[in-house]
């Protein structure tokens, strides 16, 4: 993307009338719309299965949806413009423990090799930034990746993911912008590492003009960290607004209590399930207790 286009960018993320479903399944998104402005730190909230991870993967160019103008990230097609990812302007962090190799594929981060081997294997990075991330995440370069804990492995994954967005861009000016998509990246981190990482992300937005979309179920300290919030319920965007304009937060103790009230309302709605008429309920048979009768439990293990 040209520098002049970056300066005039009105939205870092723009989704217009998006429809998406996995093959053979009901639609997850139908006529879905979302806009996120540059420099935002947007929380993506919702219950498990609401579509948060799918949305982040779509924004990250991992799923194709409709035409080239349906999902736009930094004014480019998230799926069709491969240069968007390869240049480092767009980065997705989350999912399995893996290292992206260029634009081709991924390898697992659980083999018998050191953290140093993985981190210093990312080429073309800013060495000052690399040292800062190693220190920030408290990474021991001698860690063997097949022996460390999930939290330590997550630190290495985050470090590598945050090196990539700037490996080609470190000489450009403050007008440059990137989009970081974070899918539960702090779930395995301790409190100190999580807070330090959130401060780092905030610095990325304020000093480098990055836009962050962060899906999480951990809300401690996010009232003063986030600038925006998008709430998804069953693939539908229920709320999208500045956190400072969120009316529920003004009368609540914290953000956690607000999100909890939304999700509990969903639970009450979903609990009203269909109960079959008595006439449709099969009567018990003496054969039900026979050891030769097949069961769903038995079928599961076949």
C-alpha positions in Angstrom: 0.0 0.0 0.0 1.2 3.5 -0.9 2.1 5.9 2.0 -0.5 8.4 0.8 -3.2 5.8 1.0 -2.2 4.9 4.5 -2.5 8.5 5.6 -6.0 8.8 4.2 -7.2 5.5 5.5 -10.6 6.0 7.3 -11.0 2.4 8.5 -8.3 -0.2 9.3 -10.9 -3.0 9.1 -14.1 -2.8 7.1 -16.5 -5.8 6.7 -19.6 -5.2 4.4 -22.6 -7.5 4.2 -20.4 -10.6 4.8 -21.9 -14.1 4.6 -19.9 -17.1 5.7 -20.4 -20.7 6.6 -18.2 -23.8 6.8 -19.0 -26.4 4.2 -22.1 -28.4 5.0 -22.9 -26.3 8.1 -25.4 -23.5 8.9 -24.2 -19.9 8.2 -22.1 -18.4 11.0 -22.3 -14.9 9.6 -25.2 -13.4 7.6 -25.1 -9.8 6.3 -22.4 -9.0 8.9 -20.9 -5.5 9.1 -18.0 -4.1 11.1 -15.8 -1.1 11.0 -12.7 -0.4 13.1 -10.8 2.9 12.8 -7.0 3.2 12.7 -5.2 3.1 16.1 -8.1 1.4 17.9 -7.6 -1.3 20.5 -10.9 -3.2 19.9 -12.0 -5.9 22.3 -13.9 -8.7 20.5 -16.2 -10.3 23.1 -18.8 -13.0 23.0 -19.7 -16.5 24.2 -17.8 -19.6 23.1 -18.9 -20.5 19.6 -20.2 -17.0 18.8 -17.8 -16.6 15.9 -14.9 -14.6 17.3 -12.1 -16.9 16.1 -13.8 -17.4 12.7 -14.0 -13.6 12.3 -10.4 -13.1 13.2 -9.3 -15.8 10.8 -11.4 -14.2 8.0 -9.8 -10.8 8.8 -6.4 -12.6 8.7 -7.0 -13.8 5.2 -7.3 -17.5 6.3 -10.9 -17.9 4.8 -12.3 -16.7 1.6 -15.6 -14.8 1.7 -17.5 -13.3 -1.3 -15.8 -10.7 -3.4 -12.7 -8.7 -2.9 -14.6 -5.8 -1.3 -16.5 -7.7 1.3 -13.6 -7.9 3.8 -11.1 -5.0 3.6 -8.0 -4.7 5.9 -5.9 -1.6 5.4 -7.9 -1.0 2.2 -6.9 -4.4 0.7 -8.6 -7.7 0.4 -7.7 -9.8 3.4 -7.8 -13.0 1.4 -6.9 -12.1 -2.2 -4.0 -9.7 -1.5 -1.2 -12.0 -0.3 1.2 -9.1 -0.1 -0.8 -7.8 2.8 0.3 -10.7 5.0 3.7 -11.2 3.5 4.7 -7.5 4.0 3.8 -7.8 7.7 1.1 -5.2 7.6 -1.4 -7.8 8.8 -0.6 -10.4 11.5 -2.7 -13.0 13.2 -1.6 -14.4 16.6 -3.4 -17.3 18.1 -4.4 -20.9 17.5 -1.9 -23.8 17.5 1.8 -23.5 18.4 3.4 -22.9 15.1 5.8 -20.8 13.1 4.8 -19.3 9.8 7.3 -19.9 7.1 7.0 -16.9 4.7 3.6 -17.1 3.2 3.6 -20.9 2.5 2.8 -22.7 5.7 3.5 -23.5 9.3 5.7 -25.8 11.4 4.9 -26.9 15.0 6.7 -25.2 17.9 7.0 -28.4 20.0 10.1 -30.0 18.4 13.5 -30.6 20.0 15.0 -27.2 19.3 15.8 -24.1 21.3 13.8 -20.8 21.7 16.9 -19.1 20.3 16.7 -21.2 17.1 13.1 -20.2 16.6 13.3 -16.5 17.4 16.6 -15.8 15.6 15.3 -17.8 12.6 13.0 -14.9 11.8 15.0 -13.0 9.3 15.2 -9.3 8.5 14.0 -8.1 11.9 15.0 -5.0 14.0 17.5 -6.4 16.5 16.6 -3.8 19.1 13.0 -4.8 18.9 13.9 -8.4 19.1 15.9 -7.9 22.3 13.1 -5.8 23.8 10.5 -8.5 23.2 12.8 -11.3 24.6 13.3 -9.2 27.7 9.6 -8.2 27.9 8.4 -11.8 27.7 11.2 -13.0 30.0 12.3 -15.7 27.5 15.2 -18.0 28.2 16.8 -18.6 24.8 18.0 -22.0 26.0 14.5 -23.3 26.5 13.9 -26.6 24.6 10.5 -26.2 22.9 9.4 -29.8 23.5 10.1 -29.5 27.3 8.7 -26.1 28.2 5.2 -25.3 29.6 2.3 -24.0 27.5 2.9 -20.5 28.9 6.6 -20.5 28.0 5.8 -21.8 24.5 3.2 -19.1 24.1 5.8 -16.5 25.0 8.0 -17.7 22.2 5.1 -17.7 19.8 4.1 -14.2 20.7 7.7 -12.9 20.4 8.0 -14.4 16.9 4.6 -13.1 15.8 5.4 -9.5 17.0 8.8 -9.6 15.2 7.3 -10.3 11.9 5.1 -7.2 11.4 8.1 -4.9 11.2 10.8 -7.0 9.5 10.3 -5.1 6.2 9.0 -1.9 7.6 11.4 -0.6 10.3 12.7 2.3 8.2 9.3 3.8 7.5 7.7 6.7 9.3 5.0 7.1 11.9 2.3 7.3 9.3 2.6 3.5 8.7 -0.1 1.4 10.2 -0.5 -2.4 10.8 -3.4 -4.6 12.0 -2.7 -7.1 14.8 -5.4 -9.8 15.3 -5.0 -11.4 18.7 -7.0 -14.6 19.5 -6.7 -15.3 23.3 -3.0 -14.8 23.2 -2.6 -14.1 26.9 -4.6 -17.1 28.1 -1.4 -19.1 29.2 0.5 -16.1 30.6 0.9 -15.1 34.2 -0.4 -11.8 35.5 2.8 -9.9 35.1 3.6 -11.1 31.6 0.0 -10.4 30.5 0.0 -6.8 31.9 3.5 -6.1 30.4 2.3 -7.4 27.0 -0.9 -5.3 27.1 1.3 -2.2 27.7 3.4 -3.2 24.7 0.3 -3.5 22.5 -0.9 -0.1 23.7 2.5 1.4 22.8 2.2 -0.2 19.3 -1.1 1.7 18.8 0.0 5.0 20.2 3.5 5.2 18.7 3.3 3.1 15.5 -0.4 3.6 14.6 -1.2 -0.1 14.8 -4.8 -1.3 15.1 -5.5 -4.2 17.4 -8.5 -6.6 17.5 -8.3 -8.7 20.6 -10.6 -11.6 21.4 -10.4 -12.5 25.1 -12.3 -13.9 28.1 -10.0 -12.2 30.6 -11.1 -8.6 31.3 -8.9 -7.6 34.2 -7.5 -4.1 33.6 -9.1 -3.7 30.1 -11.4 -0.8 31.1 -8.5 1.6 30.7 -6.6 -0.4 28.0 -9.3 -0.8 25.3 -10.7 2.0 23.2 -13.5 0.1 21.4 -15.7 -3.0 21.9 -17.4 -5.3 19.5 -19.9 -7.8 20.9 -20.9 -10.8 18.8 -23.8 -13.1 19.6 -24.3 -16.2 17.4 -22.6 -14.5 14.5 -24.5 -11.2 14.9 -22.9 -7.9 15.8 -24.9 -6.8 18.8 -22.7 -3.8 19.8 -19.9 -1.9 18.2 -18.9 1.3 19.9 -16.3 3.3 21.8 -15.7 2.0 25.3 -16.2 5.5 26.7 -19.7 5.6 25.2 -20.8 2.2 26.6 -23.7 3.1 28.8 -23.7 -0.2 30.7 -20.1 0.4 31.8 -20.9 3.8 33.3 -23.2 2.2 35.9 -21.2 -1.1 36.4 -18.4 -2.1 38.7 -16.1 -3.2 35.8 -16.1 -4.5 32.2 -16.3 -8.1 33.4 -19.6 -7.5 35.1 -21.0 -5.9 31.9 -19.9 -8.8 29.6 -21.1 -11.3 32.2 -24.6 -9.8 32.2 -24.7 -10.1 28.4 -23.6 -13.7 28.3 -26.0 -14.7 31.2 -28.8 -13.3 29.1 -27.7 -15.5 26.3 -27.6 -18.5 28.6 -31.2 -17.9 29.8 -32.4 -17.6 26.2 -30.7 -20.8 25.1 -31.9 -22.8 28.1 -35.5 -22.7 26.8 -35.1 -25.8 24.8 -37.8 -27.9 23.0 -39.3 -30.6 25.2 -40.9 -33.4 23.2 -44.6 -34.3 23.9 -45.2 -37.2 26.3 -46.6 -39.2 23.4 -43.3 -39.1 21.7 -41.3 -40.3 24.6 -40.3 -44.0 24.2 -41.4 -46.3 27.0 -38.7 -48.2 28.8 -38.0 -51.7 27.7 -36.6 -54.7 29.8 -34.1 -55.0 27.0 -32.7 -51.5 27.8 -30.5 -52.9 30.5 -29.1 -55.7 28.4 -25.3 -55.8 28.1 -25.7 -56.6 24.4 -27.7 -53.4 23.6 -25.7 -50.8 21.7 -25.5 -47.3 23.1 -24.3 -43.9 22.1 -21.5 -44.2 24.6 -20.3 -47.5 23.0 -20.6 -46.1 19.5 -18.4 -43.2 20.4 -15.5 -45.6 21.1 -15.9 -47.7 17.9 
